[in-house]
Amino acid sequence: MTDAKKQAALDYHSQPIPGKLSVELTKPTTSAKHLALAYSPGVAEPCREIAKDPENAYLYTGKGNLVAVISDGSAILGLGNLGPLASKPVMEGKGVLFKKFAGINSVDVEVNAESPQAFIDTVARIADTWGGINLEDIKAPECFEIERALIERCSIPVFHDDQHGTAIVTAAGMLNALDIAGKAIDQARIVCLGAGAAAIACMKLLVACGAKAENIYMLDRKGVIHSGREDLNQYKAMFATDTERRTLDDAIDGADVFVGLSGPNLLSPEQLNKMAANPVVFACSNPDPEIHPDVANATRDDVIMATGRSDFPNQVNNVLGFPFIFRGALDVRATRINEEMKVAAVHALQDLAREPVTQEVLDAYEVDSLEFGRGYIIPTPMDSRLLDRVSSAVAQAAVDSGVARKPYPSHYPLSSIEEVYGS
């Protein structure tokens, strides 16, 4: 980043007021009567009602539209382990996206914990404060245990976006890309370079969408994860294949799909040339992908390419998922975000990409046309239909799978957040 861009980023976060979020009042406070209702003595009445029935917290407080964005700062974006406090700008940024795209209030919580168990205990003890918990930037493999334990201990949705948000958007784009390539997901041979939280979650969700685990070759820093290795944790071991392939060069030969969640420039043009016809390449390392789109397109004219970058077509962007997934979960007061809800989000995104693009989106991206095909396999974040399509699909899946505590909303999109939480 140039010095000018660096300064612009610092100025954005510091001027005119430090930070990116503030608290706003939702009730009048212009008289003594208002203050008596807001605090003592009026506040005693909702306290008594919540003591009678904890569900009344959703009626008398902002809990039902409030998500905590929680991190220990052990895996911040591409920066690594900088500690909890250094993660705060990212967690505030996540809150901006929740509010901007789904009308959800959020609070960031940075936890300085000496162990995963301490982190779990800290979050579990304060979980009743919120309607949902978004875990963020927690390193693998600890993130798997942290999420699993919190799901078990909390009665609200707990969702590690680095895992599942990436997986949902990847799966939606992948299903469309394979369809364009004329390939079935249950027949596709998939190479995944990377074996961290996002990679494992992506492959698990692709399996839930129809891919065969035996057709997946996952690689970590030591090469192909195969059944002969004895250095695998339980999460990597799920993808250990019985194969003689040992390197990326071996695995990529004849592959239909490459998913990169690793580092820059790790897929060479020569390796891309070894893939099957109409190869699908999701090079998602940010900001520098495993193979640059210009290089990939110059190497093969039949490649279907996606990256994590906004300056190229087919951006795998988590903002397509998490705001609307939480919106749907909160609207039906779900106790968790389960596989059925994730798959519903995948198919909602997949289907939306096939619909005619609105003028709103064309104007936002300053293009004359955009239609389903090799250069458009995933919706754009500026498509306002996401709130309707993804949220409603997730809410319906929560009801159908038995994790909802409220009925499916009578209509989407909701005309206002107050319509749900004021009724």
C-alpha positions as CSV (number, residue, x, y, z in Angstrom):
1,M,0.0,0.0,0.0
2,T,1.3,3.5,-0.9
3,D,2.0,6.1,1.8
4,A,-1.0,8.1,0.5
5,K,-3.4,5.1,0.7
6,K,-2.0,4.2,4.1
7,Q,-2.7,7.7,5.4
8,A,-6.2,7.7,3.8
9,A,-7.0,4.5,5.7
10,L,-5.8,5.9,9.0
11,D,-7.7,9.2,8.4
12,Y,-10.9,7.2,7.6
13,H,-10.7,5.4,10.9
14,S,-9.7,8.4,13.0
15,Q,-11.5,11.4,11.5
16,P,-13.7,13.2,12.4
17,I,-14.5,10.8,15.3
18,P,-12.3,7.8,16.2
19,G,-13.9,4.5,15.2
20,K,-16.7,3.6,12.8
21,L,-19.7,3.0,15.0
22,S,-21.7,4.9,17.6
23,V,-24.7,4.2,19.9
24,E,-28.1,5.9,19.0
25,L,-31.2,6.4,21.1
26,T,-34.4,4.7,20.0
27,K,-36.8,6.3,22.4
28,P,-37.6,10.0,23.2
29,T,-35.6,11.5,26.1
30,T,-36.7,15.1,26.0
31,S,-38.6,15.3,29.3
32,A,-38.4,14.2,32.9
33,K,-41.2,11.7,32.2
34,H,-39.1,10.1,29.4
35,L,-36.1,9.7,31.7
36,A,-38.3,8.2,34.4
37,L,-39.5,5.6,31.9
38,A,-36.1,5.0,30.5
39,Y,-34.5,4.4,33.9
40,S,-35.8,4.6,37.4
41,P,-38.5,3.9,38.3
42,G,-40.0,2.8,34.9
43,V,-37.2,0.4,34.0
44,A,-38.3,-1.9,36.8
45,E,-41.4,-3.1,34.9
46,P,-39.6,-4.7,32.0
47,C,-37.0,-6.1,34.5
48,R,-39.9,-7.9,36.3
49,E,-41.3,-9.2,33.0
50,I,-38.0,-10.6,31.9
51,A,-37.5,-12.3,35.3
52,K,-40.8,-14.0,34.8
53,D,-39.9,-15.2,31.3
54,P,-36.5,-14.7,29.7
55,E,-38.0,-14.6,26.3
56,N,-39.4,-11.2,27.2
57,A,-35.9,-9.8,26.8
58,Y,-36.6,-9.9,23.0
59,L,-39.7,-7.7,23.6
60,Y,-38.3,-5.1,26.0
61,T,-34.6,-4.8,25.0
62,G,-32.6,-4.7,21.8
63,K,-31.3,-8.2,22.3
64,G,-33.2,-9.6,19.3
65,N,-31.4,-7.3,16.8
66,L,-28.0,-7.3,18.4
67,V,-25.0,-9.4,17.4
68,A,-21.6,-9.6,19.2
69,V,-18.5,-9.7,16.9
70,I,-15.9,-11.5,19.0
71,S,-12.2,-12.2,18.5
72,D,-9.0,-13.0,20.2
73,G,-7.0,-11.4,17.4
74,S,-5.0,-14.6,16.7
75,A,-5.6,-14.6,12.9
76,I,-6.4,-11.0,11.8
77,L,-7.1,-10.8,8.1
78,G,-3.8,-11.5,6.4
79,L,-1.9,-10.0,9.4
80,G,-1.7,-13.0,11.7
81,N,-1.7,-12.9,15.5
82,L,-1.5,-9.3,16.5
83,G,-3.5,-9.8,19.7
84,P,-7.1,-8.8,20.7
85,L,-6.8,-5.0,20.8
86,A,-5.3,-4.8,17.3
87,S,-8.3,-6.7,16.0
88,K,-10.7,-4.0,17.1
89,P,-10.7,-2.0,13.8
90,V,-11.7,-5.2,11.9
91,M,-14.4,-6.1,14.4
92,E,-15.8,-2.6,14.2
93,G,-15.7,-2.9,10.4
94,K,-17.7,-6.1,10.7
95,G,-20.3,-4.1,12.7
96,V,-20.5,-1.6,9.9
97,L,-21.4,-4.3,7.4
98,F,-24.0,-5.8,9.7
99,K,-25.7,-2.4,10.0
100,K,-25.3,-1.4,6.3
101,F,-26.5,-4.5,4.7
102,A,-29.0,-6.0,7.2
103,G,-29.9,-3.4,9.7
104,I,-28.4,-5.4,12.5
105,N,-26.8,-3.6,15.5
106,S,-23.6,-5.0,16.8
107,V,-21.0,-4.6,19.5
108,D,-17.4,-5.8,19.1
109,V,-15.8,-7.8,22.0
110,E,-12.0,-8.4,22.0
111,V,-11.1,-11.2,24.5
112,N,-7.7,-11.4,26.0
113,A,-7.8,-15.1,26.9
114,E,-4.8,-17.3,28.0
115,S,-6.3,-20.4,26.4
116,P,-9.2,-21.6,24.2
117,Q,-11.1,-22.8,27.3
118,A,-10.7,-19.4,28.9
119,F,-12.1,-17.8,25.8
120,I,-15.0,-20.2,25.7
121,D,-15.8,-19.6,29.4
122,T,-15.7,-15.8,29.0
123,V,-18.0,-15.7,26.0
124,A,-20.4,-18.3,27.3
125,R,-20.9,-16.3,30.6
126,I,-21.9,-13.1,28.8
127,A,-23.7,-14.7,25.8
128,D,-27.2,-13.9,27.1
129,T,-26.5,-10.2,26.3
130,W,-27.0,-10.7,22.5
131,G,-29.2,-12.3,20.0
132,G,-26.3,-13.9,18.2
133,I,-22.5,-14.3,18.2
134,N,-20.2,-13.8,15.2
135,L,-16.8,-15.3,15.9
136,E,-14.0,-13.7,13.8
137,D,-10.3,-13.9,13.2
138,I,-9.5,-16.9,15.5
139,K,-6.8,-19.2,14.3
140,A,-7.2,-22.9,13.5
141,P,-7.4,-25.4,14.9
142,E,-8.5,-23.6,18.1
143,C,-11.4,-22.0,16.2
144,F,-13.1,-25.4,15.6
145,E,-13.2,-26.3,19.3
146,I,-14.2,-22.8,20.4
147,E,-17.2,-22.7,18.0
148,R,-18.3,-26.2,18.8
149,A,-18.2,-25.6,22.6
150,L,-20.0,-22.3,22.3
151,I,-22.7,-23.8,20.1
152,E,-23.3,-26.4,22.8
153,R,-23.3,-23.9,25.7
154,C,-25.3,-21.0,24.2
155,S,-28.9,-20.8,23.3
156,I,-28.3,-18.2,20.5
157,P,-26.7,-18.6,17.1
158,V,-22.9,-18.9,17.1
159,F,-21.2,-18.6,13.7
160,H,-17.5,-18.4,12.8
161,D,-17.6,-16.4,9.7
162,D,-14.1,-17.1,8.6
163,Q,-15.2,-20.7,8.2
164,H,-18.8,-20.7,7.2
165,G,-19.2,-17.3,5.5
166,T,-16.3,-18.1,3.1
167,A,-17.7,-21.6,2.6
168,I,-21.2,-20.5,1.8
169,V,-20.2,-18.0,-0.9
170,T,-17.6,-20.4,-2.3
171,A,-20.2,-23.2,-2.6
172,A,-22.7,-20.9,-4.3
173,G,-20.2,-19.7,-6.9
174,M,-18.8,-23.3,-7.3
175,L,-22.2,-24.8,-8.1
176,N,-22.8,-22.2,-10.8
177,A,-19.3,-22.4,-12.2
178,L,-19.5,-26.2,-12.5
179,D,-22.9,-25.9,-14.2
180,I,-21.4,-23.5,-16.7
181,A,-18.4,-25.9,-17.2
182,G,-20.9,-28.7,-17.8
183,K,-19.7,-30.7,-14.8
184,A,-21.6,-32.4,-12.0
185,I,-20.4,-31.6,-8.5
186,D,-20.6,-35.3,-7.5
187,Q,-18.2,-36.2,-10.3
188,A,-15.8,-33.2,-10.0
189,R,-12.3,-33.8,-8.8
190,I,-11.4,-30.9,-6.4
191,V,-7.9,-29.7,-5.3
192,C,-7.9,-27.5,-2.2
193,L,-4.7,-25.7,-1.4
194,G,-4.8,-24.8,2.2
195,A,-6.0,-26.7,5.3
196,G,-7.0,-24.0,7.7
197,A,-10.4,-23.0,9.0
198,A,-11.8,-21.6,5.8
199,A,-10.5,-24.5,3.7
200,I,-11.9,-27.2,5.9
201,A,-15.3,-25.4,6.2
202,C,-15.4,-24.9,2.4
203,M,-14.8,-28.6,1.7
204,K,-17.3,-29.8,4.3
205,L,-20.0,-27.6,2.8
206,L,-19.2,-28.7,-0.7
207,V,-19.7,-32.3,0.5
208,A,-23.0,-31.2,2.0
209,C,-23.9,-29.8,-1.5
210,G,-23.1,-33.1,-3.2
211,A,-19.3,-33.3,-3.7
212,K,-17.6,-36.7,-2.9
213,A,-15.0,-36.6,-0.1
214,E,-13.0,-39.2,-2.0
215,N,-12.7,-36.7,-4.9
216,I,-11.1,-34.0,-2.8
217,Y,-7.4,-33.6,-2.5
218,M,-6.5,-31.2,0.3
219,L,-3.0,-29.9,0.7
220,D,-1.2,-28.3,3.7
221,R,2.4,-27.1,3.9
222,K,3.6,-30.7,3.9
223,G,1.7,-31.6,0.7
224,V,-1.3,-33.8,0.0
225,I,-3.3,-34.9,3.1
226,H,-3.3,-38.6,2.6
227,S,-4.2,-41.6,4.7
228,G,-0.6,-42.6,5.3
229,R,0.2,-39.4,7.3
230,E,0.5,-39.6,11.1
231,D,0.7,-35.8,11.7
232,L,-2.9,-34.9,11.1
233,N,-5.2,-33.3,13.6
234,Q,-8.8,-34.5,13.6
235,Y,-10.0,-31.8,11.3
236,K,-7.5,-32.4,8.6
237,A,-7.9,-36.2,9.0
238,M,-11.5,-35.9,7.7
239,F,-10.0,-35.2,4.3
240,A,-7.2,-37.8,4.2
241,T,-7.5,-39.7,1.0
242,D,-6.0,-43.0,0.0
243,T,-3.7,-41.8,-2.8
244,E,-0.2,-41.9,-4.1
245,R,-0.3,-38.2,-5.0
246,R,1.9,-36.2,-2.8
247,T,2.4,-32.7,-4.2
248,L,0.3,-30.0,-5.8
249,D,1.8,-30.9,-9.1
250,D,0.5,-34.5,-8.6
251,A,-2.9,-33.5,-7.4
252,I,-3.6,-30.8,-10.0
253,D,-3.2,-33.2,-12.9
254,G,-6.6,-33.7,-14.5
255,A,-8.4,-31.8,-11.7
256,D,-11.7,-30.1,-12.5
257,V,-11.5,-27.5,-9.6
258,F,-8.8,-25.6,-7.7
259,V,-9.7,-23.8,-4.5
260,G,-6.9,-21.7,-3.1
261,L,-7.1,-20.6,0.6
262,S,-3.4,-20.4,1.2
263,G,-1.0,-17.7,-0.2
264,P,0.1,-15.7,-3.3
265,N,1.4,-17.2,-6.5
266,L,1.3,-20.9,-5.5
267,L,-0.5,-22.1,-8.6
268,S,1.7,-21.9,-11.7
269,P,0.6,-21.5,-15.3
270,E,2.1,-24.9,-16.0
271,Q,0.0,-26.5,-13.2
272,L,-3.2,-24.7,-14.5
273,N,-2.4,-26.2,-17.9
274,K,-2.5,-29.7,-16.4
275,M,-6.2,-29.3,-15.2
276,A,-9.1,-30.8,-17.1
277,A,-11.1,-28.8,-19.7
278,N,-13.1,-25.8,-18.4
279,P,-11.2,-25.7,-15.2
280,V,-12.8,-23.8,-12.2
281,V,-10.2,-21.8,-10.3
282,F,-11.1,-20.1,-7.0
283,A,-7.9,-18.3,-6.0
284,C,-9.0,-16.6,-2.8
285,S,-5.8,-15.6,-1.1
286,N,-6.0,-11.9,-0.4
287,P,-4.8,-9.4,-1.6
288,D,-2.6,-11.5,-3.9
289,P,-4.3,-14.7,-5.2
290,E,-2.7,-18.1,-5.8
291,I,-2.7,-17.2,-9.5
292,H,-3.4,-13.7,-10.8
293,P,-6.6,-13.6,-13.0
294,D,-4.6,-12.0,-15.9
295,V,-2.1,-14.8,-15.8
296,A,-4.8,-17.5,-15.6
297,N,-6.8,-16.0,-18.5
298,A,-3.7,-15.7,-20.6
299,T,-2.8,-19.3,-19.9
300,R,-6.2,-20.8,-20.7
301,D,-9.2,-19.2,-22.4
302,D,-11.6,-21.8,-20.9
303,V,-10.8,-21.1,-17.3
304,I,-13.7,-20.0,-15.0
305,M,-12.0,-17.7,-12.4
306,A,-12.9,-16.3,-9.0
307,T,-10.8,-14.4,-6.5
308,G,-11.3,-12.6,-3.2
309,R,-10.6,-9.3,-4.9
310,S,-13.2,-6.6,-5.7
311,D,-11.3,-5.4,-8.8
312,F,-11.9,-8.6,-10.8
313,P,-15.1,-10.5,-11.7
314,N,-16.5,-13.1,-9.4
315,Q,-15.5,-11.9,-6.0
316,V,-15.8,-14.4,-3.2
317,N,-16.9,-11.9,-0.5
318,N,-18.2,-12.9,2.9
319,V,-20.5,-9.9,3.0
320,L,-22.8,-11.8,0.6
321,G,-23.5,-14.2,3.4
322,F,-23.1,-13.3,7.1
323,P,-25.4,-10.2,7.3
324,F,-28.3,-12.0,5.7
325,I,-27.7,-15.3,7.5
326,F,-27.9,-13.5,10.8
327,R,-30.9,-11.5,9.7
328,G,-32.8,-14.7,8.8
329,A,-31.7,-16.4,12.1
330,L,-32.7,-13.4,14.2
331,D,-36.0,-12.9,12.5
332,V,-37.2,-16.4,13.6
333,R,-35.2,-16.3,16.8
334,A,-33.1,-19.4,15.9
335,T,-31.1,-21.2,18.6
336,R,-28.3,-22.0,16.2
337,I,-27.2,-21.7,12.5
338,N,-27.2,-25.3,11.3
339,E,-26.2,-27.1,8.1
340,E,-29.7,-26.7,6.6
341,M,-29.6,-23.0,7.0
342,K,-26.1,-22.8,5.5
343,V,-27.2,-24.9,2.5
344,A,-30.3,-22.7,2.1
345,A,-28.0,-19.7,1.9
346,V,-25.9,-21.4,-0.7
347,H,-28.8,-22.1,-3.0
348,A,-30.3,-18.6,-2.5
349,L,-27.1,-17.0,-3.6
350,Q,-26.7,-19.5,-6.5
351,D,-30.2,-18.8,-7.7
352,L,-29.9,-15.0,-7.4
353,A,-26.9,-15.0,-9.7
354,R,-29.0,-16.5,-12.4
355,E,-31.7,-13.8,-12.3
356,P,-31.5,-10.6,-14.5
357,V,-29.2,-8.0,-12.9
358,T,-31.0,-4.9,-11.8
359,Q,-30.2,-1.4,-13.0
360,E,-29.2,-0.6,-9.4
361,V,-26.3,-3.1,-9.6
362,L,-25.3,-1.9,-13.1
363,D,-25.1,1.7,-11.9
364,A,-23.1,0.7,-8.8
365,Y,-20.4,-1.0,-10.9
366,E,-20.6,1.4,-13.8
367,V,-21.3,-1.3,-16.4
368,D,-23.9,-1.5,-19.2
369,S,-24.7,-5.2,-18.8
370,L,-24.0,-8.1,-16.5
371,E,-25.5,-11.6,-16.9
372,F,-25.0,-15.1,-15.7
373,G,-21.9,-16.7,-17.2
374,R,-18.2,-17.1,-16.8
375,G,-17.8,-13.5,-15.6
376,Y,-20.7,-13.5,-13.3
377,I,-21.3,-16.6,-11.2
378,I,-21.9,-14.9,-7.8
379,P,-24.1,-11.9,-7.0
380,T,-22.5,-8.6,-6.1
381,P,-22.6,-7.1,-2.6
382,M,-24.5,-4.1,-3.9
383,D,-27.5,-6.2,-4.9
384,S,-30.3,-5.1,-2.5
385,R,-32.2,-8.4,-3.3
386,L,-29.8,-10.3,-1.1
387,L,-31.6,-9.1,2.1
388,D,-34.8,-10.7,0.8
389,R,-33.6,-13.8,-0.9
390,V,-30.9,-15.0,1.5
391,S,-32.5,-14.0,4.8
392,S,-35.9,-15.5,3.9
393,A,-34.2,-18.8,2.8
394,V,-32.3,-19.0,6.0
395,A,-35.3,-18.2,8.1
396,Q,-37.4,-20.8,6.4
397,A,-34.7,-23.4,6.8
398,A,-34.5,-22.6,10.5
399,V,-38.2,-23.2,10.9
400,D,-38.2,-26.3,8.8
401,S,-35.3,-27.8,10.7
402,G,-36.8,-27.1,14.1
403,V,-34.3,-24.6,15.5
404,A,-36.6,-21.5,15.2
405,R,-38.5,-20.2,18.2
406,K,-40.7,-17.8,16.2
407,P,-42.8,-18.6,13.1
408,Y,-41.6,-17.7,9.6
409,P,-42.2,-13.9,9.0
410,S,-45.4,-13.2,7.1
411,H,-43.5,-11.4,4.4
412,Y,-40.0,-10.5,3.1
413,P,-38.4,-8.1,2.7
414,L,-39.3,-6.7,6.1
415,S,-40.4,-3.1,5.8
416,S,-38.4,-2.2,8.9
417,I,-36.5,-3.9,11.7
418,E,-39.0,-2.4,14.1
419,E,-41.8,-4.4,12.4
420,V,-40.2,-7.6,13.8
421,Y,-39.0,-6.4,17.1
422,G,-41.8,-4.0,17.9
423,S,-44.6,-6.5,17.3
